[in-house]
Amino acid sequence: MNVEKILVLGNKVLAGESIDFTEAVALSKTEESDIPFLTAMANKIRQQFVGNEVDLCSIVNGRSGMCSENCSFCAQSAHHKAQIEVYPLMEEDKLLKAALEAETNGALRFSIVTSGHGVAYDQDLPRIIKGLQRIKAETNLKLCASLGTLTLDQALQLKEAGVERYHHNVESSRSFYPSICTTHTYDERIHTIRVAHQAGLEVCSGGIIGLGETMLQRIEMAFELKELGVHSVPVNILNPIKGTPLENQSPLQPLEILKTFALFRFILPDRGIRTAGGREVNLRDLQATALLSGINGMLIGGYLTTGGRNCAMDLKMIRDLGLKPLSAVKKDKC
C-alpha cells in the first residue's frame, strides 16, 4: 500500500463513501515508513466527522472477581489464578465517591462495571440502580453501565434510572472469539447489544487487541461493530496479567497499535473511538500520537484491576494537541 492509495481511500471516506473489507485489508498492509501518512489521513477523517473534542470517560470496578466466565485475558475470572482484590458490590456511598472523583478529574461519562456473566439473576441489580440514581442526582456525569448480559426489562430499568449508554464489548472478531472464551458465545454478546438498542440505550462496544488475533480479525471486528451500529468503540490493548492464560502473550508494537486505530477510523468514520485499558503500558511515549491517529475518546483514571495515569497528564496532553477535552464540568482541577 503506497501513499497514493492511502490518499485515494482517505478521500473516498472524506467524500462520505465507505471502504469495503478488501480495501481495509489493503490499508492494513501499509509499511511502517508510511504509517504516519495513514494516521494523518485517519486524523483528517476524525476531524471531519467527529470534530476536535475528546470524549472522556471513567469507570469504577463496582464488584470485583469470582467471575464464572473464562475469558482468557481477564484477571477477574474464577477459572484463573490472578492475584487481585475480590469484593462484593460496593456500598452506595463508595460508588458515589468514585463518581464524584471522576467528575472532578475531568470525565464526561461514568460507568459502574461489575464482574459476572450478567444481571439476569443478579440480586445486586436493585442496589446498582439505586447507586446509579444517586449519581445521576448528585453529579453532572453522563451515566453508563457495564453489567454483562441483560434482559429487555432490565435494560429499560437502567434507562429509567438515568443510564444513557450500555457497555458490552464483543471483545474480538467472531472468528477469533472461541479462542478466548468458551463459557458463553459471541451470539450471546450480540444479543445483549441488540437488547440495549431496543431499550433506547446507546451502546459502547469494542474489544481488546493483542490477544493473538491477526490484523484481518481486527478488521473483521471493526466491520461487525459497524453493522451493529454501536455508538462508541473502546479499543483496549492487552496488558498481560500474571495468573491469566495470556500472561506470556507478546505485546504489540506501538506502530501496529496506531495502524489499528487508523484502520478503525477509516472503517467507522463517524463513530466514537476511544483508547482504553493498556494504552500506558503499550504506547508509552506515543500516547499522544493515538489522538492524531483517528481516536476521539479516552478512558481516564484507573481500569478494572490495573491503574492508569494521573488525569492532569492526560488533560494536558489533550490540550497540547489543540484538542478540547469533554468534561461534565466546565472547569476541572487539572
C-alpha positions, 0 to 999 in steps of 0.5 A: 500500500503506497501513499497514493492509495492511502490518499485515494481511500482517505478521500473516498471516506472524506467524500462520505463513501465507505471502504469495503473489507478488501480495501481495509485489508489493503490499508492494513498492509501499509509499511511502517515508513508510511504509517504516519501518512495513514494516521494523518489521513485517519486524523483528517477523517476524525476531524471531519466527522467527529470534530476536535473534542475528546470524549472522556470517560471513567469507570469504577470496578463496582464488584470485583472477581469470582467471575464464572466466565473464562475469558482468557485475558481477564484477571477477574475470572474464577477459572484463573489464578490472578492475584487481585482484590475480590469484593462484593458490590460496593456500598452506595456511598463508595460508588458515589465517591468514585463518581464524584472523583471522576467528575472532578478529574475531568470525565464526561461519562461514568460507568459502574462495571461489575464482574459476572456473566450478567444481571439476569439473576443478579440480586445486586441489580436493585442496589446498582440502580439505586447507586446509579440514581444517586449519581445521576442526582448528585453529579453532572456525569453522563451515566453508563453501565457495564453489567454483562448480559441483560434482559429487555426489562432490565435494560429499560430499568437502567434507562429509567434510572438515568443510564444513557449508554450500555457497555458490552464489548464483543471483545474480538472478531467472531472468528477469533472469539472461541479462542478466548472464551468458551463459557458463553458465545459471541451470539450471546454478546450480540444479543445483549447489544441488540437488547440495549438498542431496543431499550433506547440505550446507546451502546459502547462496544469494542474489544481488546487487541493483542490477544493473538488475533491477526490484523484481518480479525481486527478488521473483521471486528471493526466491520461487525461493530459497524453493522451493529451500529454501536455508538462508541468503540473502546479499543483496549490493548492487552496488558498481560496479567500474571495468573491469566492464560495470556500472561506470556502473550507478546505485546504489540508494537506501538506502530501496529497499535496506531495502524489499528486505530487508523484502520478503525477510523477509516472503517467507522468514520463517524463513530466514537473511538476511544483508547482504553485499558493498556494504552500506558503500558503499550504506547508509552511515549506515543500516547499522544500520537493515538489522538492524531491517529483517528481516536476521539475518546479516552478512558481516564483514571484507573481500569478494572484491576490495573491503574492508569495515569494521573488525569492532569497528564492526560488533560494536558496532553489533550490540550497540547494537541489543540484538542478540547477535552469533554468534561461534565464540568466546565472547569476541572482541577487539572 
